[in-house]
């Protein structure tokens, strides 16, 4: 009976709510646009780095997020919103609207000296919205590739840009430290450089002690004011009158906060000592202060929009890119796992959809509907009345708007959260109906990367053989699990309840054999569709050294080849870098390096967690 009931629930949900193929969905979007004329909202997406589900006050009253609570009360909260296990895969899915298995971005974060980015044949959300007549700007953390200028924000749809290219760094010192570069027979080397850019020039704010959260909020405010000043005056309609949106060009602002990624540090102690955060134990008290600073930034954004009578014309979305890190003070709301894992705590993250554009019918809703980060892409395109082009690639995201703002049923019954390539043990997670199939590699991405990096630095066999041997040595077989995620969201395995679906891993249970087979077959189908990963164990190391580019983390390759290249290689001696002419962030150059034996192919980052004490002004090697 258990088997029959669970199987029926699984596939009834899947058949009723499964997403359409991407191209058909795009066509459907286009047909639905006629009734939406002159109602295109401004789109503001605030992404908070590493924010766990328990780091928001509406889930944990001890946290300090009054503004986010207000936004939630006036908007829609989705409790089953899934991103990815780490930063880059989630952000790539957001910008492309496509799964990592389609784009090659299913594996690992992009490291500071790694020559990799989202393939240039993928069209980003900013590019599509510009085609639809939107003005676009981005503020904050990029983390989608910058080895060549073609991979950076202003080349991928954003007219204005202020922020950092790498995955992290000091919030107050404004510099990033690379992952270790291991030269065979030598010690690990790291590089450090300033990271803040303002359009195409290094920002003067690199010399400022102001915390990134405050810098990013101020720049977002500046962009909003510029967008609104460039348009005709618009008077806000009375609150009780039907809203009529102006025909001015709308705008899209992607505000990608660097917080609450470590280092765990606040910009102003008052956010800890002057709030309820002070009652929490460290490091949660400090992280609570970081969240409170972001929340204060969201309030500034709302007040700016209201001041310019733009609130009713704006949709504001607040989300996270992956689960929190308990060692940094984060909480994942009791869910099992954390960042870099495919348990719920690593991939199920906060999502609040608010703004004056949200209709009265939708306000105050808290939904358990299944949603994925790719859906934000599709939903924004629908609201922007984007007209698909023949060359557009099929989306994996589905439009949530009819469900969020109307009476339409949930559009999803299935979501592939992510699937890593064989490089990382094909770890990942798939939800169909109420059931979740997942494989978690042991160790996780961080441990695998660190182990293989060290093996490559020591070995002399061909790269493919070194990688395969090192990976197999540390990964072994992944551990599959099967949970009824609706009844057992914490993925319990103690089987301590009468209903086994509430507390058991069902993978090996005989009554769930059919469910397991159905999900593993679906998993195999996705695996068969996977394109080759862009991750190739590549690291340009000293070629990306910020010292070669006026102390800035900057693109170091040209389309015709690297700006810095290995030439005149010798067989021994110490590595030496000779730069001529003087390198600048915008110049091409050549670097001659000696000692091919020392600078053989090796990896970058050790993704093991930062072990030093966490205090203000502590930068970290951008780990994951």
C-alpha positions as CSV (number, residue, x, y, z in Angstrom):
1,X,0.0,0.0,0.0
2,X,2.8,2.4,0.9
3,X,4.4,1.6,-2.5
4,X,1.3,2.2,-4.5
5,X,0.4,5.4,-2.7
6,X,3.8,6.9,-2.9
7,X,4.1,6.0,-6.6
8,X,0.7,7.6,-7.4
9,X,1.6,10.8,-5.6
10,X,4.9,11.0,-7.3
11,X,3.7,10.8,-10.9
12,X,0.4,12.5,-10.4
13,X,2.3,15.6,-9.3
14,X,4.8,15.2,-12.1
15,X,2.3,14.8,-14.8
16,X,0.1,17.7,-13.6
17,X,2.9,20.2,-13.0
18,X,5.9,19.2,-15.1
19,X,7.6,22.0,-17.0
20,X,7.1,22.3,-20.8
21,X,10.1,22.0,-23.0
22,X,11.9,25.3,-23.0
23,X,11.2,26.4,-26.6
24,X,7.5,25.7,-26.3
25,X,7.5,27.6,-23.1
26,X,9.2,30.6,-24.7
27,X,6.6,30.6,-27.5
28,X,3.8,30.4,-24.8
29,X,5.3,33.4,-23.1
30,X,5.3,35.4,-26.3
31,X,1.6,34.6,-26.9
32,X,0.7,35.7,-23.4
33,X,2.3,39.1,-23.7
34,X,-0.4,41.0,-25.5
35,X,-2.6,41.5,-22.4
36,X,0.4,42.8,-20.4
37,X,1.0,46.0,-22.5
38,X,2.4,49.0,-20.6
39,X,2.8,47.0,-17.4
40,X,6.5,46.1,-17.4
41,X,7.9,46.6,-14.0
42,X,11.4,47.6,-13.0
43,X,13.2,44.4,-11.9
44,X,15.5,44.5,-8.8
45,X,17.2,41.3,-7.8
46,X,19.1,41.3,-4.5
47,X,21.2,38.2,-4.1
48,X,22.7,37.6,-0.6
49,X,25.8,35.4,-0.6
50,X,25.6,32.3,1.5
51,X,22.4,33.3,3.3
52,X,20.9,30.3,5.1
53,X,17.2,29.6,5.5
54,X,17.6,30.2,9.2
55,X,19.4,33.5,8.8
56,X,16.2,35.5,8.3
57,X,13.9,36.8,11.0
58,X,10.7,35.3,9.6
59,X,12.3,31.9,10.3
60,X,14.4,32.7,13.3
61,X,13.1,35.5,15.6
62,X,16.5,36.0,17.1
63,X,17.8,37.4,13.8
64,X,17.4,41.1,12.9
65,X,15.7,41.6,9.5
66,X,12.7,43.9,10.1
67,X,12.9,45.1,6.5
68,X,12.9,41.6,5.0
69,X,10.0,40.8,7.3
70,X,8.1,43.8,5.9
71,X,8.9,42.8,2.4
72,X,7.7,39.2,3.1
73,X,4.4,40.5,4.6
74,X,3.8,42.6,1.5
75,X,5.0,40.0,-0.9
76,X,5.3,36.3,-1.4
77,X,7.6,33.8,0.4
78,X,8.6,30.6,-1.3
79,X,9.8,28.0,1.2
80,X,10.8,25.4,-1.3
81,X,13.1,27.5,-3.5
82,X,16.3,25.7,-4.7
83,X,19.5,27.2,-5.9
84,X,22.8,25.2,-6.1
85,X,25.3,23.9,-3.6
86,X,27.9,26.6,-4.4
87,X,28.1,30.1,-5.8
88,X,29.1,29.8,-9.5
89,X,26.7,27.0,-10.5
90,X,23.8,28.9,-8.9
91,X,24.7,32.3,-10.5
92,X,25.3,30.7,-13.9
93,X,21.8,29.1,-13.7
94,X,20.3,32.4,-12.8
95,X,21.9,34.4,-15.6
96,X,21.3,31.8,-18.3
97,X,18.0,30.3,-17.1
98,X,19.5,26.9,-17.9
99,X,20.8,24.0,-15.9
100,X,24.5,23.5,-15.4
101,X,24.3,20.2,-17.3
102,X,23.3,22.3,-20.4
103,X,25.9,25.0,-20.1
104,X,28.9,23.1,-18.7
105,X,28.7,25.1,-15.4
106,X,27.7,22.2,-13.2
107,X,31.0,21.9,-11.4
108,X,32.8,24.0,-8.8
109,X,33.3,27.7,-8.3
110,X,35.5,29.7,-10.6
111,X,38.8,30.4,-8.8
112,X,40.7,33.7,-9.1
113,X,43.4,32.5,-11.5
114,X,41.3,29.9,-13.3
115,X,40.8,30.7,-17.1
116,X,37.1,29.8,-17.2
117,X,33.7,31.4,-17.4
118,X,30.2,30.8,-18.6
119,X,30.5,30.0,-22.3
120,X,30.0,33.0,-24.5
121,X,27.3,31.4,-26.6
122,X,25.0,31.6,-23.5
123,X,23.0,34.7,-23.5
124,X,22.7,36.3,-20.0
125,X,19.5,37.8,-18.5
126,X,20.9,41.3,-18.7
127,X,21.5,40.9,-22.5
128,X,17.9,39.7,-23.0
129,X,16.4,42.5,-20.9
130,X,18.4,45.1,-22.9
131,X,16.9,43.6,-26.1
132,X,13.5,44.1,-24.4
133,X,14.3,47.8,-23.9
134,X,15.4,47.7,-20.3
135,X,18.3,49.7,-18.9
136,X,20.6,47.5,-16.9
137,X,23.1,47.7,-14.1
138,X,24.9,45.3,-11.8
139,X,26.4,45.9,-8.3
140,X,28.5,43.5,-6.3
141,X,29.9,40.0,-6.7
142,X,30.2,38.6,-10.2
143,X,32.0,35.1,-9.9
144,X,31.1,34.0,-13.5
145,X,34.5,34.4,-15.1
146,X,36.9,37.3,-15.8
147,X,40.0,35.8,-17.4
148,X,39.0,37.6,-20.6
149,X,37.1,40.9,-20.8
150,X,34.4,39.1,-22.9
151,X,33.3,37.2,-19.8
152,X,32.8,40.3,-17.6
153,X,29.5,42.1,-16.7
154,X,29.7,45.0,-19.2
155,X,30.2,42.5,-22.0
156,X,27.3,40.3,-20.8
157,X,24.4,42.7,-20.8
158,X,25.0,45.3,-18.0
159,X,25.4,48.9,-19.0
160,X,26.7,49.9,-15.6
161,X,28.9,47.8,-13.3
162,X,30.4,48.2,-9.9
163,X,31.8,45.4,-7.9
164,X,34.3,42.5,-7.8
165,X,35.1,39.8,-10.3
166,X,36.4,37.0,-7.9
167,X,34.3,35.0,-5.5
168,X,35.1,36.9,-2.3
169,X,37.6,38.9,-0.3
170,X,37.9,41.4,2.5
171,X,34.8,43.4,3.0
172,X,36.7,46.4,4.3
173,X,40.1,46.1,2.8
174,X,38.7,45.4,-0.7
175,X,41.3,42.8,-1.8
176,X,41.0,39.2,-2.7
177,X,43.6,36.4,-2.1
178,X,43.9,33.7,-4.7
179,X,43.8,30.0,-4.0
180,X,47.2,28.4,-3.6
181,X,49.1,27.6,-6.8
182,X,51.2,24.5,-6.4
183,X,54.4,24.3,-8.4
184,X,56.0,20.9,-8.7
185,X,58.8,20.6,-6.3
186,X,58.0,24.0,-4.8
187,X,55.9,25.6,-2.1
188,X,52.3,26.9,-2.6
189,X,52.1,30.4,-3.9
190,X,49.1,32.8,-3.5
191,X,48.5,36.3,-5.0
192,X,46.6,39.2,-3.6
193,X,45.1,42.3,-5.2
194,X,42.5,45.0,-5.0
195,X,39.1,43.9,-6.4
196,X,36.6,46.8,-6.7
197,X,35.8,48.0,-10.2
198,X,33.7,51.0,-11.3
199,X,32.7,50.3,-14.9
200,X,36.0,49.7,-16.7
201,X,38.3,51.4,-14.2
202,X,39.6,50.5,-10.7
203,X,37.4,52.1,-8.1
204,X,38.7,54.8,-5.8
205,X,36.8,52.9,-3.1
206,X,39.6,50.3,-3.0
207,X,41.2,52.8,-0.6
208,X,38.1,53.2,1.5
209,X,37.5,51.2,4.8
210,X,33.8,51.2,4.1
211,X,32.2,47.7,4.2
212,X,31.1,46.2,0.9
213,X,27.5,46.1,2.0
214,X,27.4,49.8,2.5
215,X,29.3,50.5,-0.7
216,X,27.0,48.3,-2.7
217,X,23.9,49.7,-1.2
218,X,25.1,53.3,-2.0
219,X,26.0,52.4,-5.6
220,X,22.6,50.7,-6.1
221,X,20.9,53.8,-4.8
222,X,23.0,55.9,-7.2
223,X,22.0,53.8,-10.1
224,X,18.3,53.9,-9.2
225,X,18.4,57.7,-8.9
226,X,20.1,57.9,-12.3
227,X,17.5,55.6,-13.9
228,X,14.6,57.6,-12.5
229,X,16.2,61.0,-13.3
230,X,16.6,59.9,-16.9
231,X,12.9,59.3,-17.3
232,X,10.0,61.8,-17.4
233,X,8.5,62.8,-14.1
234,X,6.0,60.3,-12.8
235,X,3.5,60.9,-10.1
236,X,2.6,58.0,-7.9
237,X,-1.1,57.2,-8.2
238,X,-3.2,57.2,-5.0
239,X,-2.9,54.0,-3.2
240,X,-6.6,53.1,-3.7
241,X,-6.7,53.9,-7.4
242,X,-5.9,51.3,-10.0
243,X,-2.2,51.3,-10.7
244,X,-1.2,52.5,-14.2
245,X,2.5,52.0,-15.0
246,X,4.3,54.6,-17.0
247,X,5.6,53.9,-20.5
248,X,9.1,55.0,-19.6
249,X,11.9,52.5,-20.2
250,X,12.0,50.2,-17.2
251,X,15.3,49.1,-15.6
252,X,16.9,45.9,-14.3
253,X,19.3,46.1,-11.3
254,X,21.2,43.1,-10.1
255,X,22.4,43.8,-6.6
256,X,24.7,40.9,-5.6
257,X,25.8,41.4,-2.0
258,X,29.1,40.0,-1.0
259,X,27.8,39.4,2.5
260,X,27.3,37.1,4.3
261,X,30.2,35.2,2.7
262,X,33.2,35.2,5.0
263,X,35.2,36.8,6.3
264,X,32.6,37.3,9.0
265,X,32.8,41.0,9.8
266,X,30.4,43.9,10.1
267,X,31.1,47.4,8.9
268,X,29.7,49.1,11.9
269,X,29.7,47.4,15.4
270,X,26.2,49.0,16.1
271,X,24.7,46.2,14.0
272,X,25.8,43.8,16.7
273,X,26.0,45.8,19.9
274,X,22.9,47.9,19.2
275,X,20.6,45.1,18.1
276,X,19.4,41.7,19.4
277,X,22.4,40.2,17.7
278,X,24.4,40.9,20.8
279,X,22.5,38.2,22.7
280,X,23.7,35.5,20.3
281,X,26.9,33.5,20.7
282,X,29.9,34.1,18.4
283,X,30.2,33.7,15.4
284,X,26.4,33.9,15.0
285,X,26.3,37.3,16.7
286,X,28.7,38.7,14.1
287,X,26.9,37.0,11.2
288,X,23.6,38.3,12.6
289,X,25.1,41.8,12.4
290,X,26.1,41.3,8.7
291,X,22.6,40.2,7.9
292,X,21.2,43.3,9.7
293,X,23.5,45.5,7.6
294,X,22.1,43.9,4.4
295,X,18.6,44.3,5.8
296,X,19.3,48.0,6.4
297,X,20.5,48.2,2.8
298,X,17.2,46.8,1.6
299,X,15.4,49.5,3.6
300,X,17.5,52.1,1.9
301,X,16.6,50.7,-1.5
302,X,12.9,50.7,-0.7
303,X,13.0,54.3,0.6
304,X,14.9,55.4,-2.5
305,X,12.3,53.8,-4.7
306,X,9.5,55.4,-2.7
307,X,11.2,58.8,-2.9
308,X,11.2,58.6,-6.6
309,X,7.7,57.3,-6.9
310,X,9.1,54.1,-8.3
311,X,8.0,51.6,-5.7
312,X,4.7,50.7,-7.3
313,X,6.5,50.1,-10.6
314,X,9.2,47.8,-9.1
315,X,9.4,44.1,-8.4
316,X,12.0,43.4,-5.7
317,X,13.3,39.8,-5.3
318,X,15.6,38.8,-2.4
319,X,17.3,35.4,-2.6
320,X,20.4,33.5,-1.7
321,X,22.7,31.5,-4.0
322,X,23.3,28.5,-1.7
323,X,22.9,27.3,1.9
324,X,24.7,28.8,4.8
325,X,27.9,27.7,6.5
326,X,27.4,26.9,10.2
327,X,31.1,27.4,11.0
328,X,30.6,31.0,9.9
329,X,27.5,31.5,12.2
330,X,24.8,30.6,9.6
331,X,21.8,28.5,10.2
332,X,19.9,26.4,7.7
333,X,16.6,26.4,9.7
334,X,17.1,22.9,11.0
335,X,17.6,21.4,7.6
336,X,20.3,18.8,7.2
337,X,23.6,19.8,5.5
338,X,25.2,23.1,4.5
339,X,26.8,24.9,1.6
340,X,28.6,22.5,-0.8
341,X,26.2,19.6,0.0
342,X,23.1,18.5,-1.7
343,X,21.1,17.9,1.5
344,X,18.4,20.5,1.9
345,X,20.5,22.8,4.0
346,X,22.9,23.2,1.2
347,X,20.5,24.0,-1.6
348,X,17.1,25.1,-0.2
349,X,17.4,28.9,0.4
350,X,15.3,32.0,1.2
351,X,13.2,33.7,-1.5
352,X,11.1,36.7,-1.0
353,X,9.2,38.3,-3.9
354,X,8.0,41.8,-3.1
355,X,7.8,45.4,-4.2
356,X,4.8,47.6,-5.0
357,X,4.3,45.8,-8.3
358,X,3.0,42.7,-6.3
359,X,-0.8,42.7,-6.5
360,X,-3.0,42.7,-3.4
361,X,-4.2,39.1,-4.0
362,X,-0.6,37.8,-3.8
363,X,0.6,39.8,-0.7
364,X,1.2,37.8,2.4
365,X,1.3,34.5,0.8
366,X,3.7,31.8,2.0
367,X,4.0,29.0,-0.5
368,X,5.4,25.5,-0.5
369,X,5.5,25.3,-4.2
370,X,8.6,23.9,-5.9
371,X,10.8,26.5,-7.6
372,X,14.4,26.7,-8.9
373,X,16.8,29.5,-9.5
374,X,16.4,29.2,-13.2
375,X,12.7,30.1,-12.8
376,X,13.7,33.7,-11.8
377,X,15.2,34.1,-15.2
378,X,12.1,32.9,-17.0
379,X,9.8,34.9,-14.8
380,X,11.7,38.1,-15.4
381,X,11.6,37.6,-19.1
382,X,7.8,37.1,-19.0
383,X,7.3,40.3,-16.9
384,X,9.6,42.2,-19.3
385,X,7.6,41.0,-22.3
386,X,10.7,39.6,-23.8
387,X,10.2,38.5,-27.4
388,X,12.2,35.2,-27.9
389,X,14.6,35.0,-30.9
390,X,15.0,32.0,-33.1
391,X,18.5,31.5,-31.9
392,X,17.6,31.6,-28.2
393,X,18.4,28.4,-26.4
394,X,15.7,26.5,-24.6
395,X,15.2,27.5,-21.0
396,X,15.0,25.1,-18.1
397,X,13.4,27.7,-15.9
398,X,9.6,28.1,-15.8
399,X,7.5,31.3,-15.4
400,X,6.3,31.6,-11.9
401,X,4.2,34.8,-12.4
402,X,0.8,33.2,-13.0
403,X,1.2,31.1,-9.9
404,X,2.7,33.9,-7.7
405,X,0.3,36.7,-8.7
406,X,-2.8,34.7,-9.8
407,X,-4.7,31.5,-9.3
408,X,-2.6,29.3,-11.5
409,X,-1.4,26.0,-10.0
410,X,2.3,25.5,-9.2
411,X,4.1,25.1,-12.5
412,X,6.6,22.6,-11.3
413,X,6.5,19.0,-10.2
414,X,10.1,18.2,-10.9
415,X,13.4,20.0,-10.6
416,X,17.0,18.9,-11.2
417,X,18.8,21.0,-8.6
418,X,22.2,20.3,-10.1
419,X,24.3,17.3,-11.2
420,X,28.1,17.4,-11.1
421,X,30.2,15.8,-13.7
422,X,32.4,12.8,-12.9
423,X,35.1,15.3,-11.7
424,X,33.0,15.6,-8.5
425,X,31.5,12.1,-8.4
426,X,28.3,13.0,-10.2
427,X,26.9,14.4,-7.0
428,X,23.6,16.2,-7.2
429,X,19.9,16.1,-6.4
430,X,16.6,15.6,-8.2
431,X,13.1,16.2,-6.9
432,X,10.0,14.6,-8.5
433,X,6.7,15.2,-6.8
434,X,7.3,14.6,-3.1
435,X,10.4,12.5,-3.5
436,X,14.0,13.6,-3.6
437,X,16.9,11.5,-5.0
438,X,20.4,12.7,-4.2
439,X,24.0,11.6,-4.2
440,X,26.5,13.4,-2.0
441,X,30.1,12.8,-2.7
442,X,32.4,12.2,0.3
443,X,34.3,14.3,0.7
444,X,32.4,17.2,-0.8
445,X,33.6,19.5,-3.6
446,X,36.1,21.2,-1.4
447,X,37.9,18.0,-0.3
448,X,37.9,16.5,-3.7
449,X,39.4,19.7,-5.2
450,X,42.1,19.9,-2.5
451,X,43.1,16.3,-2.9
452,X,43.4,16.3,-6.7
453,X,45.2,19.6,-6.7
454,X,47.9,18.2,-4.4
455,X,48.1,15.0,-6.5
456,X,48.6,17.0,-9.7
457,X,51.4,19.0,-8.2
458,X,53.3,15.8,-7.2
459,X,52.6,13.6,-10.2
460,X,54.2,13.3,-13.7
461,X,51.8,11.1,-15.5
462,X,49.5,12.5,-18.3
463,X,46.9,14.9,-16.9
464,X,43.9,12.7,-17.5
465,X,45.4,9.7,-15.7
466,X,46.5,11.9,-12.8
467,X,43.0,13.4,-12.4
468,X,41.2,10.0,-12.7
469,X,43.5,8.3,-10.2
470,X,43.4,11.1,-7.7
471,X,39.6,11.5,-8.0
472,X,39.0,7.7,-7.6
473,X,41.3,7.6,-4.6
474,X,39.4,10.2,-2.7
475,X,35.8,10.0,-4.0
476,X,35.0,6.3,-4.3
477,X,31.3,5.6,-4.7
478,X,28.8,8.3,-3.9
479,X,26.0,7.5,-1.5
480,X,22.5,7.7,-3.0
481,X,19.5,8.7,-0.8
482,X,15.8,8.8,-1.3
483,X,13.5,10.9,0.9
484,X,9.9,12.0,0.9
485,X,11.0,15.6,1.2
486,X,7.4,16.8,1.8
487,X,7.1,14.7,5.0
488,X,10.8,14.5,5.9
489,X,12.3,17.9,5.0
490,X,15.1,17.4,7.5
491,X,16.2,14.2,5.7
492,X,16.1,12.1,8.9
493,X,17.4,8.6,8.8
494,X,16.6,7.4,12.4
495,X,13.2,5.8,11.3
496,X,11.8,7.0,14.7
497,X,8.3,7.6,13.5
498,X,5.4,5.3,12.8
499,X,5.2,6.7,9.2
500,X,8.5,5.7,7.7
501,X,8.3,8.5,5.1
502,X,8.7,11.0,7.9
503,X,12.0,9.8,9.2
504,X,13.7,7.2,6.9
505,X,16.0,7.1,4.0
506,X,13.8,5.1,1.6
507,X,16.4,4.2,-1.0
508,X,16.8,0.5,0.1
509,X,13.3,0.0,1.4
510,X,11.5,-2.7,-0.5
511,X,8.2,-0.8,-0.6
512,X,9.8,2.0,-2.5
513,X,11.7,0.0,-5.2
514,X,9.5,1.3,-7.9
515,X,9.8,4.9,-6.8
516,X,13.6,4.5,-6.6
517,X,13.8,3.0,-10.1
518,X,11.6,5.8,-11.6
519,X,13.9,8.5,-10.1
520,X,17.1,6.8,-11.0
521,X,15.9,6.4,-14.5
522,X,15.1,10.1,-14.7
523,X,18.5,10.8,-13.2
524,X,20.1,8.7,-15.9
525,X,18.2,10.6,-18.5
526,X,19.6,13.9,-17.2
527,X,23.1,12.4,-17.1
528,X,22.7,11.4,-20.8
529,X,21.9,15.0,-21.6
530,X,24.9,16.5,-19.8
531,X,27.4,18.5,-21.8
532,X,31.1,18.4,-21.0
533,X,32.0,20.4,-18.0
534,X,33.9,23.7,-18.5
535,X,35.9,22.7,-15.4
536,X,39.2,21.4,-16.7
537,X,41.6,21.5,-13.7
538,X,43.2,24.6,-15.3
539,X,45.0,27.4,-13.5
540,X,47.0,30.2,-15.0
541,X,48.7,31.0,-11.7
542,X,51.3,33.8,-12.0
543,X,49.8,34.9,-15.4
544,X,46.9,36.4,-13.4
545,X,49.0,38.0,-10.7
546,X,47.4,41.4,-9.9
547,X,50.9,42.9,-9.6
548,X,51.0,42.7,-13.4
549,X,47.9,44.8,-13.6
550,X,48.5,47.7,-11.3
551,X,47.6,45.7,-8.3
552,X,44.1,44.8,-9.5
553,X,42.3,41.6,-10.2
554,X,41.7,42.1,-13.9
555,X,41.3,40.1,-17.1
556,X,44.6,38.6,-18.0
557,X,43.9,37.0,-21.4
558,X,43.0,38.3,-24.8
559,X,40.8,36.5,-27.3
560,X,43.9,36.0,-29.5
561,X,45.8,34.4,-26.5
562,X,46.9,35.2,-23.0
563,X,48.1,38.7,-22.2
564,X,50.7,36.9,-20.2
565,X,52.3,33.8,-21.8
566,X,55.0,31.3,-20.9
567,X,58.0,31.8,-23.2
568,X,61.7,30.9,-23.2
569,X,61.0,28.0,-20.8
570,X,64.1,26.4,-19.3
571,X,64.4,23.1,-17.6
572,X,65.5,24.2,-14.2
573,X,66.1,27.1,-11.9
574,X,63.8,29.4,-9.9
575,X,60.7,30.8,-11.5
576,X,61.1,34.3,-12.6
577,X,58.5,36.7,-14.0
578,X,59.7,39.5,-16.3
579,X,57.0,41.9,-17.5
580,X,57.5,44.3,-20.4
581,X,56.0,46.6,-21.2
582,X,54.4,47.7,-17.9
583,X,51.1,46.0,-17.5
584,X,47.9,47.9,-16.8
585,X,44.4,46.5,-16.4
586,X,43.8,47.4,-20.1
587,X,47.0,46.6,-21.7
588,X,48.4,43.5,-23.4
589,X,51.7,42.1,-22.4
590,X,53.9,39.1,-22.3
591,X,55.5,37.5,-19.2
592,X,58.5,35.4,-19.6
593,X,58.9,32.7,-17.0
594,X,61.7,30.3,-16.4
595,X,61.6,26.7,-15.1
596,X,59.1,24.5,-16.9
597,X,59.6,21.9,-14.2
598,X,58.4,24.3,-11.5
599,X,55.5,25.8,-13.5
600,X,54.0,22.6,-14.9
601,X,50.3,22.3,-15.0
602,X,48.9,22.5,-11.5
603,X,45.8,23.4,-9.7
604,X,44.6,26.3,-7.8
605,X,42.4,26.4,-4.9
606,X,42.6,24.6,-1.7
607,X,38.9,24.6,-0.8
608,X,39.4,23.6,2.8
609,X,37.8,26.0,5.2
610,X,39.7,29.0,6.5
611,X,41.1,27.9,9.9
612,X,42.4,31.2,11.4
613,X,40.3,33.1,13.9
614,X,37.5,35.1,12.4
615,X,37.7,38.8,13.2
616,X,37.4,42.0,11.3
617,X,39.8,42.7,8.4
618,X,40.5,39.0,7.9
619,X,40.6,38.2,4.2
620,X,40.3,34.7,3.0
621,X,41.5,32.8,0.0
622,X,38.3,32.6,-2.0
623,X,37.4,29.0,-1.1
624,X,34.0,28.1,-2.5
